[in-house]
Amino acid sequence: MIGWVETRLFTGPRGGRITTAVLRDATRWDDVVAKQGYEHLRRHDLRHKGLTWMADAGIPVHVLRLIAGHGSLDTTQRYLHPSNDQFADAGDLLSAYLQRAAQVGLKVVS
């Protein structure tokens, strides 16, 4: 039985991997991004964004590694790009935690 990680959602014209050239031509990528004014956008940028959205949705990084087909978690983590809002949220969570800690008698020492 073939595992889900080994199967392909889409295949190339001969049944194998889809090459970047086939994908670019089939989607008319260059024309589409030029028409929208995003000539700088690469298809690979969408891979980064998609993995970041999945991480933001709560999908564990070890599952993202399998989805992306990466050999290591380090590679997958390089694909994830937290937003400024996420940094602000992290600061808010830390502040709330420290306030609760102070209420139960813990002190923050510097």
C-alpha positions in Angstrom: 0.0 0.0 0.0 1.3 3.4 -0.9 1.4 5.9 2.0 -0.1 9.3 1.6 3.3 11.0 1.7 4.4 9.0 -1.3 1.5 9.8 -3.5 1.3 12.9 -5.8 -1.7 15.2 -5.9 -0.7 16.3 -9.4 1.5 14.6 -12.0 3.4 15.8 -15.0 2.4 15.0 -18.6 4.2 11.7 -18.4 2.9 10.7 -15.0 6.0 11.8 -13.0 7.0 14.9 -11.1 5.8 18.2 -12.4 8.8 20.3 -13.4 9.0 24.0 -12.8 8.9 24.6 -16.5 5.7 22.6 -17.0 4.1 24.3 -14.0 5.1 27.8 -15.3 3.8 27.1 -18.7 0.6 25.4 -17.6 -0.4 28.3 -15.3 1.0 31.0 -17.6 2.7 32.2 -14.4 4.8 34.9 -16.0 1.8 36.5 -17.7 -0.4 36.3 -14.7 2.0 37.9 -12.2 3.0 40.6 -14.7 -0.6 41.5 -15.3 -1.2 41.8 -11.6 2.0 43.9 -11.1 3.8 41.2 -9.1 6.7 40.4 -11.4 8.9 39.8 -8.3 6.7 37.0 -7.0 8.1 33.5 -7.4 6.0 30.3 -7.3 8.3 29.2 -4.5 7.1 32.2 -2.4 3.7 30.6 -2.4 5.2 27.4 -0.8 6.6 29.5 2.0 3.3 31.3 2.5 1.3 28.1 2.4 3.5 26.4 5.0 3.4 29.6 7.2 -0.4 29.6 7.0 -0.6 26.0 8.0 1.7 26.6 10.9 -0.4 29.6 12.0 -3.5 27.3 11.8 -1.8 25.0 14.4 -0.5 22.2 12.2 2.6 20.8 14.0 5.9 21.4 12.4 6.7 17.7 12.2 3.5 17.3 10.1 4.5 20.3 7.9 7.8 18.6 7.3 6.0 15.6 5.8 3.6 17.8 3.8 6.5 19.8 2.3 8.6 16.7 1.7 11.6 18.1 3.7 14.2 15.8 5.1 14.7 17.8 8.3 12.7 20.0 10.6 15.4 22.7 10.2 14.5 23.0 6.5 10.8 23.3 7.3 11.4 25.9 10.0 13.3 28.1 7.5 10.0 28.2 5.5 8.0 29.7 8.3 7.8 33.4 8.6 6.0 34.9 11.6 4.3 38.2 11.1 4.7 41.3 13.2 1.3 40.6 14.7 2.5 37.3 15.9 5.5 38.9 17.6 3.1 41.4 19.3 0.8 38.5 20.3 3.8 36.7 21.8 4.7 39.8 23.8 1.1 40.1 25.0 1.1 36.4 26.1 4.4 36.9 28.0 3.1 40.0 29.7 -0.2 38.3 30.7 1.8 35.4 32.1 4.2 37.6 34.1 1.2 39.5 35.5 -0.4 36.2 36.7 2.9 35.1 38.1 3.2 38.3 40.1 -0.4 37.8 41.5 0.6 34.5 43.0 3.7 35.9 44.6 6.4 35.2 42.1 8.8 38.0 41.4 10.5 38.9 38.2 14.1 39.6 38.8 16.4 41.4 36.5 
